[in-house]
């Protein structure tokens, strides 16, 4: 039978009408042999017109239903593949017809009564359908005497109706299989109510129920699940440790590598095997993500309040485009080389474009290396500039005219990347006025920003002092749209705390974040605190290399899209590492805080403001 049917399938593409008639004739000669030959030809193969016709014959001749329910000679993967083809292209009611085989009718007993065949039917239905029309049939199996059948029915009903009340009722069942499948049935359902169900399941005395609850909570993006799984991996009972390793492997989350590696010395063989399997899955995912694009990750700010740390992050992909959305499981944070398992990730409320003002000293009493570093640092700002960002720069007299060389900038427009509206420095643009009497103009044209740095007569400095420059820029920012930031580059502590108090008040009133970058001098604590109260920061730099790095972080702050909050571990040394494992790629950054003194929380005022 098989050779003859194989020859007809090969002939089908050339002469379909004749081949179809000969197939029907072959079917009439020996129905049982035709069924087995057809299944052998179809299983594991790509769907072809000849195969579709064979399946149609099997469905219309009522040969396939009972054969799918029989696990002998047809493994589950093949049966599920054949069932999916039928459900999708031939008979959308296949799942319903399969379930009817398991139930008695008015004419007599059920067609499928053996336990192995009943379980096969339930497995196939679960693989091919979530049709709500199957609910009445499944409901008749809820009270089946076999606990395995009841647990699989619970799984199917939960998946179809996503009814949390029904799932919670199943959690009172004495059979752990029913409880575990009920929890699994709502995986992927993310709501405050479902999270509560998952949290409750984690406390279940059965390891499988607890593991399903932790994995369900993890898939909601709640990293309380990660903390629970790490604790479960240290459970006194091996079955809980095995379940924890399984759930970690299913998550494929790199944050678990450290805990899993430490568990490789577990005394239980099955636990060690589960841990090894989980490590393989996680390393495979890491390799896959690292083969994708390299993300640019910048920790733009670190703030400690009491026993908690808040980080601000910029996560950018190709062309400096923000990576969104970002979910908590995609962010791995190391504090003092230890993973922080429980974090809160929040997107920042910012406009999709920024208004930035720059106050720069006209004269620098610094060496050439510092001047070059500042030029490179300003180039970093250009790299982050987006097309709609509007910027302005003014200069102030930092020292007497004769005290030092004129600060000259030569910023190449080639620094600009795609998406920033590249133009040459000589293109027409609204250039910031260089006299005190004219208003400050913000421009989206990169050429205007580059021109504003070029050297002019030092006598024509825009402002007489750093404080005056900062106040003028804050006032000008109040008339701009988007998120507002002020960057003040300082060469001497010429501005008093009283001046900065006024600048801070104006900035908070106009919702502008102030960033002070001090080159070659310290920043008084009270002035640093005033900057942070605006949502900005203050950084003192003592070397050219440090200046370049600080400028990069300050520039990235314009694109900061996320804040991360977490409790500090018992031991921390100020060194923080953030790794991002996103479907868009991989990136990381390390931040060493200069001081770990606890500070009051910063006022987050850098929000979207429309004129």
For each residue, the residues with C-beta under 8 A, 3 or more apart:
1: 4 5 26 30 33 34 36 37
2: 5 6 37 40 41
3: 6 7
4: 1 7 8 26
5: 1 2 8 9 23 26 34 37 38 41 54
6: 2 3 9 10 37 41
7: 3 4 10 11
8: 4 5 11 12 19 22 23 26 50
9: 5 6 12 19 41 48 50 51 54
10: 6 7 13 50
11: 7 8 14 15 18 19
12: 8 9 15 16 19 20 48 49 50 53
13: 10 16 48 49 50
14: 11
15: 11 12 18 19
16: 12 13 19 20 49 53
17: 20 21
18: 11 15 21 22
19: 8 9 11 12 15 16 22 23 50
20: 12 16 17 23 24 53
21: 17 18 24 25
22: 8 18 19 25 26
23: 5 8 19 20 26 27 53 54 57
24: 20 21 27 28 57
25: 21 22 28 29
26: 1 4 5 8 22 23 29 30 34
27: 23 24 31 34 57 61
28: 24 25 31
29: 25 26 34
30: 1 26 33 34
31: 27 28 34 35 61 63
32: 35 36
33: 1 30 36 37
34: 1 5 26 27 29 30 31 37 38 63
35: 31 32 38 39 58 63 64 67
36: 1 32 33 39 40 73
37: 1 2 5 6 33 34 40 41
38: 5 34 35 41 42 54 55 57 58
39: 35 36 42 43 67 74 78 82
40: 2 36 37 43
41: 2 5 6 9 37 38 45 51 54
42: 38 39 45 51 54 55 82 85
43: 39 40 74 78 81 82
44: 78 81
45: 41 42 48 51
46:
47: 51 52 85 89
48: 9 12 13 45 51 52
49: 12 13 16 52 53
50: 8 9 10 12 13 19 53 54
51: 9 41 42 45 47 48 54 55 85
52: 47 48 49 55 56 85 89 90
53: 12 16 20 23 49 50 56 57
54: 5 9 23 38 41 42 50 51 57 58
55: 38 42 51 52 58 59 64 82 85 86 90
56: 52 53 59 60 90
57: 23 24 27 38 53 54 60 61 63
58: 35 38 54 55 61 63 64
59: 55 56 62 63 64 86 90 91
60: 56 57
61: 27 31 57 58
62: 59 65
63: 31 34 35 57 58 59 67
64: 35 55 58 59 67 68 82 86
65: 62 68 69 97 98 101
66: 69 70 101 111 112
67: 35 39 63 64 70 74
68: 64 65 74 79 82 83 98 120 121 124
69: 65 66 98 101 112 117 120 121 124
70: 66 67 73 74 117 120
71: 74 75 76 79 116 117 120
72:
73: 36 70
74: 39 43 67 68 70 71 78 79
75: 71 78 79
76: 71 79 80 120 123 124
77: 80 81
78: 39 43 44 74 75 81 82
79: 68 71 74 75 76 82 83 120 124
80: 76 77 83 84 123 124 127 128
81: 43 44 77 78 84 85
82: 39 42 43 55 64 68 78 79 85 86
83: 68 79 80 86 87 94 98 124 127 128
84: 80 81 87 88 127 128
85: 42 47 51 52 55 81 82 88 89 90
86: 55 59 64 82 83 89 90 91 94
87: 83 84 90 91 92 94 95 128 129
88: 84 85 92
89: 47 52 85 86
90: 52 55 56 59 85 86 87 94
91: 59 86 87 94 97
92: 87 88
93: 96 97
94: 83 86 87 90 91 97 98 128 129
95: 87 98 99 124 125 128 129 131 134
96: 93 99 100 131 133 134 137
97: 65 91 93 94 100 101
98: 65 68 69 83 94 95 101 102 121 124 125
99: 95 96 102 103 121 125 134 137 138
100: 96 97 103 105 137
101: 65 66 69 97 98 110 111 112 121
102: 98 99 110 111 112 118 121 122 141
103: 99 100 110 137 140 141
104: 108 109 110
105: 100 108 110
106:
107:
108: 104 105
109: 104 113
110: 101 102 103 104 105 113
111: 66 101 102
112: 66 69 101 102 117 118 121
113: 109 110 117 118
114: 117 118
115: 118 119 146 148 149
116: 71 119 120
117: 69 70 71 112 113 114 120 121
118: 102 112 113 114 115 121 122 149
119: 115 116 122 123 148 149 152
120: 68 69 70 71 76 79 116 117 123 124
121: 68 69 98 99 101 102 112 117 118 124 125
122: 102 118 119 125 126 149 152 153 156
123: 76 80 119 120 126 127 152
124: 68 69 76 79 80 83 95 98 120 121 127 128
125: 95 98 99 121 122 128 129 134 156
126: 122 123 129 152 155 156 159
127: 80 83 84 123 124
128: 80 83 84 87 94 95 124 125
129: 87 94 95 125 126 134
130: 159 160
131: 95 96 134 160
132: 135 160 161
133: 96 136
134: 95 96 99 125 129 131 137 138 156 160
135: 132 138 139 157 160 161
136: 133 139 140
137: 96 99 100 103 134 140 141
138: 99 134 135 141 142 153 156 157 160
139: 135 136 142 157
140: 103 136 137
141: 102 103 137 138 144 149 150 153
142: 138 139 150 153 154 157
143: 150
144: 141 149 150 153
145: 149
146: 115 149 150
147: 150 151 175 177 178
148: 115 119 151 152 177
149: 115 118 119 122 141 144 145 146 152 153
150: 141 142 143 144 146 147 153 154 173 175 177 178
151: 147 148 154 155 175 177 178 180 181
152: 119 122 123 126 148 149 155 156 181
153: 122 138 141 142 144 149 150 156 157
154: 142 150 151 157 158 170 173 178 181 182 185
155: 126 151 152 158 159 181 182 184 185
156: 122 125 126 134 138 152 153 159 160 185
157: 135 138 139 142 153 154 160 161 166 185
158: 154 155 161 162 163 166 167 170 181 182 184 185 186
159: 126 130 155 156 162 185 186
160: 130 131 132 134 135 138 156 157
161: 132 135 157 158 166
162: 158 159 185 186 189
163: 158 166 167
164: 167 168 186 189 191 193 194 197
165: 168 169
166: 157 158 161 163 169 170 182
167: 158 163 164 170 171 182 183 185 186 197
168: 164 165 171 172 197
169: 165 166 172
170: 154 158 166 167 173 178 179 182
171: 167 168 179 182 183 197 200 201 204 209
172: 168 169
173: 150 154 170 178 179 182
174:
175: 147 150 151 178 179
176: 179 180 204 206 208 209
177: 147 148 150 151 180 181 208
178: 147 150 151 154 170 173 175 181 182
179: 170 171 173 175 176 182 183 201 204 206 209
180: 151 176 177 183 184 206 208 209 212
181: 151 152 154 155 158 177 178 184 185
182: 154 155 158 166 167 170 171 173 178 179 185 186
183: 167 171 179 180 186 187 197 198 201 209 212 213 216
184: 155 158 180 181 187 212 216
185: 154 155 156 157 158 159 162 167 181 182
186: 158 159 162 164 167 182 183 189 194 197 216
187: 183 184 212 215 216 219
188: 219
189: 162 164 186 194
190: 194 195 219 220 221
191: 164 194 195
192: 195 196
193: 164 196 197
194: 164 186 189 190 191 197 198 216 220
195: 190 191 192 198 199 217 220 222
196: 192 193 199 200
197: 164 167 168 171 183 186 193 194 200 201 213 216
198: 183 194 195 201 202 213 214 216 217 220 222 225
199: 195 196 202 203 213 217 224
200: 171 196 197 203 204 213
201: 171 179 183 197 198 204 209 210 212 213 216
202: 198 199 210 213 214 217 225 228
203: 199 200 210
204: 171 176 179 200 201 209 210 213
205: 209
206: 176 179 180 209 210
207: 210 211 237 239 240 242 243
208: 176 177 180 211 212 243
209: 171 176 179 180 183 201 204 205 206 212 213
210: 201 202 203 204 206 207 213 214 232 240 243
211: 207 208 214 215 232 243 244 246 247
212: 180 183 184 187 201 208 209 215 216
213: 183 197 198 199 200 201 202 204 209 210 216 217
214: 198 202 210 211 217 218 225 228 229 232 244 247
215: 187 211 212 218 219 225 247 250 251
216: 183 184 186 187 194 197 198 201 212 213 219 220 225
217: 195 198 199 202 213 214 220 222 224 225 228
218: 214 215 221 222 223 225 226 229 247 251 253 329
219: 187 188 190 215 216
220: 190 194 195 198 216 217 225
221: 190 218 327 328 329
222: 195 198 217 218 225 328
223: 218 226 227 328 329 341 342 343
224: 199 217 227 228 342
225: 198 202 214 215 216 217 218 220 222 228 229
226: 218 223 229 230 253 255 256 329 341 342
227: 223 224 230 231 341 342
228: 202 214 217 224 225 231 232
229: 214 218 225 226 232 233 244 247 248 256
230: 226 227 233 234 244 256 259 341
231: 227 228 234 235
232: 210 211 214 228 229 235 240 241 243 244 247
233: 229 230 241 244 245 248 259 260 263
234: 230 231 241
235: 231 232 240 241 244
236: 240
237: 207 240 241
238: 241 242 266 268 270 271
239: 207 242 243
240: 207 210 232 235 236 237 243 244
241: 232 233 234 235 237 238 244 245 263 266 268 271 274
242: 207 238 239 245 246 268 270 271 274
243: 207 208 210 211 232 239 240 246 247
244: 211 214 229 230 232 233 235 240 241 247 248
245: 233 241 242 248 249 260 263 271 274 275 277 278
246: 211 242 243 249 250 274 277 278
247: 211 214 215 218 229 232 243 244 250 251
248: 229 233 244 245 251 253 256 259 260 278 282
249: 245 246 252 274 277 278 279 280 281 282
250: 215 246 247 281
251: 215 218 247 248 256 329
252: 249 281 282 284 285
253: 218 226 248 256 282 329 332 581
254: 257 282 285 286 332 579 581
255: 226 258 329 332 339 341
256: 226 229 230 248 251 253 259 260 278 282
257: 254 260 261 279 282 283
258: 255 261 262 338 339
259: 230 233 248 256 262 263 339
260: 233 245 248 256 257 263 264 275 278 279 282
261: 257 258 264 279
262: 258 259 265
263: 233 241 245 259 260 266 271 272 275
264: 260 261 272 275 276 279
265: 262 272
266: 238 241 263 271 272 275
267: 271
268: 238 241 242 271 272
269: 272 273
270: 238 242 273 274
271: 238 241 242 245 263 266 267 268 274 275
272: 263 264 265 266 268 269 275 276
273: 269 270 276 277
274: 241 242 245 246 249 270 271 277 278
275: 245 260 263 264 266 271 272 278 279
276: 264 272 273 279 280
277: 245 246 249 273 274 280 281
278: 245 246 248 249 256 260 274 275 281 282
279: 249 257 260 261 264 275 276 282 283
280: 249 276 277 283 284
281: 249 250 252 277 278 284 285
282: 248 249 252 253 254 256 257 260 278 279 285 286
283: 257 279 280 286 287
284: 252 280 281 287 288
285: 252 254 281 282 288 289 581
286: 254 282 283 289 290 581 586
287: 283 284 290 291
288: 284 285 291 292
289: 285 286 292 581 582 583 585 586
290: 286 287 586
291: 287 288
292: 288 289 583 584 585 586
293: 317 318 584 585
294: 585 586 587
295: 315 316 317 323 580 582 584 585 586 587
296: 314 315 316 317 320 556 587
297: 313 314 315 316 578 579 580 587 588 589
298: 313 314 316 552 553 556 589
299: 302 311 312 313 553 576 578 589 590 591
300: 312 313 314 553 554 556 557 560
301: 310 311 312 537 553 557 560
302: 299 309 310 311 312 576 591 593
303: 309 310 311 532 599 601 602
304: 308 309 310 568 593 596 597 598 599
305: 308 310 598 599 600 601
306: 598
307: 567 568
308: 304 305 565 566 567 568
309: 302 303 304 335 565 566 568 576
310: 301 302 303 304 305 563 564 565 601
311: 299 301 302 303 333 563 564 576 578 591
312: 299 300 301 302 348 557 560 562 563
313: 297 298 299 300 331 560 561 562 563 564 578
314: 296 297 298 300 322 556 557 559 560 561
315: 295 296 297 322 323 326 561 562 580 582 587
316: 295 296 297 298 320 321 322 323 556 559
317: 293 295 296 320 321 322 323 584 585
318: 293 321
319: 417 418 419
320: 296 316 317 383 384 386 417 419 420 559
321: 316 317 318 419
322: 314 315 316 317 559 561
323: 295 315 316 317 326 561 580 582 584 585
324: 347 561
325: 347
326: 315 323 330 331 345 347 561 562 580 582
327: 221 330 331 345
328: 221 222 223 331 343 344 345
329: 218 221 223 226 251 253 255
330: 326 327 580 581 582
331: 313 326 327 328 343 345 562 564 578 579 580
332: 253 254 255 339 578 579 580 581
333: 311 339 340 343 564 566 576 577 578 579
334: 337 338 339 340 576 577 578 579
335: 309 338 340 566 568 569 572 575 576
336: 569 571 572 573 575
337: 334 575
338: 258 334 335 569 571
339: 255 258 259 332 333 334
340: 333 334 335 343 566 569
341: 223 226 227 230 255
342: 223 224 226 227 566 567
343: 223 328 331 333 340 564 565 566
344: 328 564 565 566
345: 326 327 328 331 562 563 564
346: 562 563 564 565
347: 324 325 326 561 562
348: 312 560 561 562 563 604 606
349: 607 608
350: 354 483 560 561 606 607 608
351: 354 481 482 483 608 609
352: 386 388 482
353: 386 388 389 390 481 482 483
354: 350 351 386 389 390 482 483 484 485 558
355: 389 390 391 442 477 480 481 482 483 484 485
356: 381 389 390 391 392 484 485 486 487 558
357: 391 392 393 394 440 442 473 474 476 477 485 486 487
358: 378 381 391 392 393 394 473 487 489
359: 393 394 395 396 463 466 469 470 473 486 487 488 489
360: 393 394 395 396 407 453 489
361: 364 395 396 397 398 399 407 466 489 490 491
362: 395 396 397 398 406 407 458 461
363: 397 398 399 401 403 404 405 406 407 458
364: 361 370 371 374 398 404 405 407 491
365: 398 399 403 404 491 492
366: 370 371 404 491 519 520
367: 370 371
368: 371 372
369: 372 373 544
370: 364 366 367 373 374 519 520 544 547
371: 364 366 367 368 374 375 407 408
372: 368 369 375 376 544
373: 369 370 376 377 544 545 547 548
374: 364 370 371 377 378 407 489 519 547 551
375: 371 372 378 379 409 410 411
376: 372 373 379 380 548 551
377: 373 374 380 381 547 548 550 551 552 555
378: 358 374 375 381 382 409 411 453 551
379: 375 376 382 383 411 412 415
380: 376 377 383 384 548 551 552 555
381: 356 358 377 378 384 385 391 487 551 554 555 558
382: 378 379 385 411 415 416 420 446 449 450
383: 320 379 380 415 416 417 555
384: 320 380 381 555 556 558 559
385: 381 382 389 391 416 420 446 449
386: 320 352 353 354 389 419 420 559
387: 419 420 421 444
388: 352 353 444 482
389: 353 354 355 356 385 386 420 444 482 558
390: 353 354 355 356 442 443 444 480 481 482
391: 355 356 357 358 381 385 442 443 444 448 449
392: 356 357 358 432 440 441 442 443 449 452 473 476
393: 357 358 359 360 432 449 452 453
394: 357 358 359 360 432 434 440 452 462 463 469 472 473
395: 359 360 361 362 407 434 461 462 463 469
396: 359 360 361 362 461 462 463 464 465 466 468 469
397: 361 362 363 401 458 461 463 464 465
398: 361 362 363 364 365 466 490 491 492 494
399: 361 363 365 403 404 491 492
400: 403
401: 363 397 458 459
402:
403: 363 365 399 400
404: 363 364 365 366 399
405: 363 364
406: 362 363 455 458
407: 360 361 362 363 364 371 374 395 455
408: 371 454 455
409: 375 378 453 454 455
410: 375 454
411: 375 378 379 382 415 425 450 453
412: 379 415
413: 416 422 423 424 425 446 447 450
414:
415: 379 382 383 411 412
416: 382 383 385 413 420 421 422 446
417: 319 320 383 420
418: 319 422
419: 319 320 321 386 387
420: 320 382 385 386 387 389 416 417 446
421: 387 416 444 445 446
422: 413 416 418 446
423: 413 427 429 445 446 447
424: 413 427 447
425: 411 413 447 450 451 454
426: 447
427: 423 424 445 447
428: 445 447
429: 423 443 445 447 448 451
430: 441 442 443 445 448
431: 441 443 448 451 452
432: 392 393 394 440 441 443 448 452
433: 438 439 440 441 462
434: 394 395 456 460 462
435: 438 460 462
436: 462 463
437:
438: 433 435
439: 433 476
440: 357 392 394 432 433 472 473 476
441: 392 430 431 432 433
442: 355 357 390 391 392 430 476 480
443: 390 391 392 429 430 431 432 448 449
444: 387 388 389 390 391 421
445: 421 423 427 428 429 430 448 449
446: 382 385 413 416 420 421 422 423 449 450
447: 413 423 424 425 426 427 428 429 450 451
448: 391 429 430 431 432 443 445 451 452
449: 382 385 391 392 393 443 445 446 452 453
450: 382 411 413 425 446 447 453 454
451: 425 429 431 447 448 454
452: 392 393 394 431 432 448 449
453: 360 378 393 409 411 449 450
454: 408 409 410 425 450 451
455: 406 407 408 409
456: 434 460
457: 460
458: 362 363 397 401 406 461
459: 401
460: 434 435 456 457
461: 362 395 396 397 458 464
462: 394 395 396 433 434 435 436 469 472
463: 359 394 395 396 397 436 466 468 469 472
464: 396 397 461 468
465: 396 397 468 469 494 495
466: 359 361 396 398 463 469 470 488 490 494 495
467: 470 471 494 495 496 499 500 502 503
468: 396 463 464 465 471 472
469: 359 394 395 396 462 463 465 466 472 473 488
470: 359 466 467 473 474 486 488 495 503 514
471: 467 468 474 475 502 503 506
472: 394 440 462 463 468 469 475 476
473: 357 358 359 392 394 440 469 470 476 477 486
474: 357 470 471 477 478 486 503 506 507 510 512 514
475: 471 472 478 479 506 510
476: 357 392 439 440 442 472 473 479 480
477: 355 357 473 474 480 484 486 510 512
478: 474 475 484 509 510 512
479: 475 476 611
480: 355 390 442 476 477 484 611
481: 351 353 355 390 609 610 611
482: 351 352 353 354 355 388 389 390 608 609
483: 350 351 353 354 355 513 558 606 607 608 609
484: 354 355 356 477 478 480 510 511 512 513 606 609
485: 354 355 356 357 512 513 514 515 536 557 558 606
486: 356 357 359 470 473 474 477 507 512 513 514 515 536
487: 356 357 358 359 381 515 517 554
488: 359 466 469 470 514 515 516 517
489: 358 359 360 361 374 517 519
490: 361 398 466 493 494 495 516 517 518 519 521
491: 361 364 365 366 398 399 519 520 521
492: 365 398 399 520 521
493: 490 518 521 522 523 524
494: 398 465 466 467 490
495: 465 466 467 470 490 499 500 503 527
496: 467 499 500
497: 500 501 524 526 527 530
498: 501 502
499: 467 495 496 502 503
500: 467 495 496 497 503 504 526 527 530 531
501: 497 498 504 505 530
502: 467 471 498 499 505 506
503: 467 470 471 474 495 499 500 506 507 514 530
504: 500 501 507 508 514 530 531 533 534
505: 501 502 508 509
506: 471 474 475 502 503 509 510
507: 474 486 503 504 510 511 512 513 514 534 536
508: 504 505 511 533 534 603 605
509: 478 505 506
510: 474 475 477 478 484 506 507
511: 484 507 508 605 606 607 609
512: 474 477 478 484 485 486 507 534 605 606
513: 483 484 485 486 507 534 535 536 557 605 606
514: 470 474 485 486 488 503 504 507 530 531 534 536
515: 485 486 487 488 531 536 537 538 539 554 557
516: 488 490 523 527 528 531 536 537 538 539
517: 487 488 489 490 539 541 547 550 551 554
518: 490 493 521 522 523 538 539 540 541
519: 366 370 374 489 490 491 541 547
520: 366 370 491 492 541 542
521: 490 491 492 493 518 540
522: 493 518 540
523: 493 516 518 527 528 538 539 540
524: 493 497 527 528
525: 528 529
526: 497 500 529 530
527: 495 497 500 516 523 524 530 531 538
528: 516 523 524 525 531 532 538
529: 525 526 532 533 599 600
530: 497 500 501 503 504 514 526 527 533 534
531: 500 504 514 515 516 527 528 534 536 537 538
532: 303 528 529 535 536 537 538 599 602
533: 504 508 529 530 602 603
534: 504 507 508 512 513 514 530 531 602 603 605 606
535: 513 532 602 603 604 605 606
536: 485 486 507 513 514 515 516 531 532 557 606
537: 301 515 516 531 532 554 557
538: 515 516 518 523 527 528 531 532
539: 515 516 517 518 523 550 553 554 594
540: 518 521 522 523
541: 517 518 519 520 546 547 550
542: 520 546
543: 546 547
544: 369 370 372 373 547 548
545: 373 548 549
546: 541 542 543 549 550
547: 370 373 374 377 517 519 541 543 544 550 551
548: 373 376 377 380 544 545 551 552
549: 545 546 552 553
550: 377 517 539 541 546 547 553 554
551: 374 376 377 378 380 381 517 547 548 554 555
552: 298 377 380 548 549 555 556
553: 298 299 300 301 539 549 550 556 557
554: 300 381 487 515 517 537 539 550 551 557
555: 377 380 381 383 384 551 552 558
556: 296 298 300 314 316 384 552 553 559 560
557: 300 301 312 314 485 513 515 536 537 553 554 560
558: 354 356 381 384 389 483 485 555
559: 314 316 320 322 384 386 556
560: 300 301 312 313 314 348 350 556 557 563
561: 313 314 315 322 323 324 326 347 348 350
562: 312 313 315 326 331 345 346 347 348
563: 310 311 312 313 345 346 348 560
564: 310 311 313 331 333 343 344 345 346 578
565: 308 309 310 343 344 346
566: 308 309 333 335 340 342 343 344
567: 307 308 342
568: 304 307 308 309 335 572
569: 335 336 338 340 572
570:
571: 336 338
572: 335 336 568 569 596
573: 336 596
574: 592 593 594 595 596
575: 335 336 337 590 591 592 593
576: 299 302 309 311 333 334 335 590 591 592 593
577: 333 334 588 589 590 591
578: 297 299 311 313 331 332 333 334 564 588 589 590 591
579: 254 297 331 332 333 334 586 587 588
580: 295 297 315 323 326 330 331 332 585 586 587 588
581: 253 254 285 286 289 330 332 586
582: 289 295 315 323 326 330 585 586
583: 289 292
584: 292 293 295 317 323
585: 289 292 293 294 295 317 323 580 582
586: 286 289 290 292 294 295 579 580 581 582
587: 294 295 296 297 315 579 580
588: 297 577 578 579 580
589: 297 298 299 577 578
590: 299 575 576 577 578
591: 299 302 311 575 576 577 578
592: 574 575 576
593: 302 304 574 575 576 596
594: 539 574
595: 574
596: 304 572 573 574 593
597: 304
598: 304 305 306
599: 303 304 305 529 532 602
600: 305 529
601: 303 305 310
602: 303 532 533 534 535 599
603: 508 533 534 535
604: 348 535 607
605: 508 511 512 513 534 535
606: 348 350 483 484 485 511 512 513 534 535 536
607: 349 350 483 511 604
608: 349 350 351 482 483
609: 351 481 482 483 484 511
610: 481
611: 479 480 481
